Amino acid sequence: MRWMKSLWLGFTLAVAALPAAAQAGKTEVLWLGQAAFKITSPGGKVIVIDPWLKTNPKTPAEYKDLAKLGKPDVVLVTHAHFDHVADAPELATMHKVRLYAPPGLAGTLTALGLVPADLAPGMNKSGIVTPLGPDIKFHMVRAEHSSEFRHTDASGKATMYPGGEPVGWIVELENGFKIYHMGDTGLFGDMRMIGELYKPDLVLVPIGGNFTINAQLAAMAIKDLIKPKFALPMHYGTFPVLAGKPEDFIKGLGDAPVKVFVPQPGEKLTF
């Protein structure tokens, strides 16, 4: 019986050492403004997507210091525009973690010396990677947008470089919960296929308009094509031109069986 007591004590201590989200078997989603998110899996793995933080006017002050964001286990980027990739190279190199991006962008980042080649492994749309173990999968999917990387050198000269094709990410966690980060995208019919194939539980959907789908088109995508359980509007209000409003998105959904969350930047949601 003594060995049983020791085993139980060891198990109890191991559970106590896990992060709160892991103990509860929940997924934590922290929105940091624009398209930047920090996702903590039920097992405590940290996934950062599209980290534009230091100069993002919507990012809370405490997260503008990248060190205070904490150590991610992986960084995902949807495309090369500054408001999605700006702080990704620094975050990846600071913590020596892998950065996954569209292949043209990954090549540009390594060619410019912004990310070591071993931290920017190649992949492409329809690819699946499991850098955090077999139970967490990252699926690279299509997005309808553009992707050019603007780099300013030490002399202050700005040059445009290839950024590959834009993508979205399906993040499939240990407990089967799936998050679809759409990146910046226009409306396209294969959103229906993405919804049917991956069956995402939560969709992070841009609503700002001008550069992406607006609130009305975002509602159409969610209601008629993807059909998730939950939706969280993003990529709005950061600049005046991103004029889409969450209330218009919710109105456009009508009676669709989708629960919408409208957090403030810096607010955490648990699923």
Buried (B, 14 or more C-beta within 10 A) or exposed (E): EEEEEEEEEEEEEEEEEEBEBBEEEBBBBBBBBBBBBBBBBBBBBBBBBBBBBEEBEBBBEEBBEBEEBEEBBBBBBBBBBBBBBBBBBBBBBBBEBBBBBBBBBBBBBBEBEBBBEEBBBBBEBEBEBEBBEEBBBBBBBBBBBEBBBEBEEEEEEEEEBBBBBBBBBBBBBBBEBBBBBBBBBBBBEEBBBBBEEBBBBBBBBBBBBEBBBBBBBBBBBBBEBBBBBBBBBBBBBBBEEBBBBBEBBBEBBEEBEBEBBBBEBBEEBEB
